[in-house]
């Protein structure tokens, strides 16, 4: 199952609180229909019915089934650059 670094958990939780305004909100990762090796990342107030939910320190990540399979043995990290942009990265667990 996808794991989150402490940085990723903190950033995802903060984004979800600001963007969705709900305690159930989180980051949704899905494969792109046109290229399943690329991912779409969005903030959403609730997971879709078939999403796998990963929780870490109050952060929620919702994985579409194909993304869940592709990221099963990976770790999600996140940073915020000097301009305030969030950068997500995936590494081997």
C-alpha positions in Angstrom: 0.0 0.0 0.0 1.2 3.6 -0.7 2.9 5.2 2.3 3.2 8.9 3.0 6.2 10.7 4.4 5.6 13.0 7.4 6.0 16.0 5.0 3.5 14.6 2.5 1.0 13.9 5.3 1.3 17.5 6.7 1.0 19.1 3.3 -1.9 16.9 2.1 -3.8 17.6 5.4 -3.2 21.3 5.1 -4.3 21.5 1.5 -7.4 19.4 2.1 -8.4 21.6 5.0 -8.0 24.8 2.9 -9.4 23.5 -0.4 -12.3 21.2 0.7 -13.1 22.7 4.1 -14.0 19.2 5.4 -12.3 16.7 7.7 -13.0 14.0 5.2 -11.3 15.8 2.2 -8.1 14.6 0.7 -5.8 14.2 -2.3 -7.1 11.9 -5.0 -4.7 10.2 -7.4 -6.0 8.6 -10.6 -4.4 7.3 -13.7 -5.0 9.4 -16.9 -7.3 7.8 -19.4 -5.1 8.8 -22.3 -1.8 7.7 -20.6 -2.1 5.3 -17.7 1.5 5.8 -16.8 0.7 9.5 -15.8 -1.4 10.5 -12.8 -4.0 13.2 -12.2 -3.9 14.7 -8.7 -6.8 16.6 -7.4 -8.2 17.7 -4.0 -11.7 16.3 -3.3 -14.0 16.4 -0.3 -14.7 12.7 -0.3 -13.4 9.6 -2.0 -15.2 8.0 -4.9 -17.0 4.7 -4.2 -14.2 2.4 -5.5 -11.2 4.4 -4.2 -8.7 2.9 -1.8 -8.3 5.3 1.1 -4.8 5.7 2.7 -4.7 7.7 6.0 -1.7 9.0 7.8 -1.7 11.5 10.7 -5.1 12.9 9.6 -4.2 13.2 5.9 -6.3 11.3 3.4 -5.1 10.0 0.0 -7.7 8.5 -2.3 -6.4 6.1 -4.9 -8.3 5.1 -8.0 -8.0 1.4 -8.5 -5.4 1.6 -11.3 -3.4 4.1 -9.3 -3.6 2.0 -6.2 -2.1 -0.9 -8.1 0.7 1.2 -9.7 1.6 2.8 -6.4 1.2 -0.1 -4.1 4.9 -0.3 -3.1 5.7 3.4 -3.3 6.1 6.3 -1.0 4.5 9.7 -1.6 6.6 12.8 -0.6 5.8 16.5 -0.9 7.6 19.8 -0.6 6.6 23.4 -1.0 9.0 25.5 -3.1 9.9 29.2 -2.4 7.0 30.3 -4.6 4.5 28.3 -2.6 3.9 25.6 -5.2 3.5 22.1 -3.9 5.6 19.4 -5.5 4.7 15.7 -5.1 7.2 12.9 -5.8 6.9 9.2 -5.8 9.8 6.9 -4.6 10.3 3.3 -3.9 9.2 2.3 -0.4 
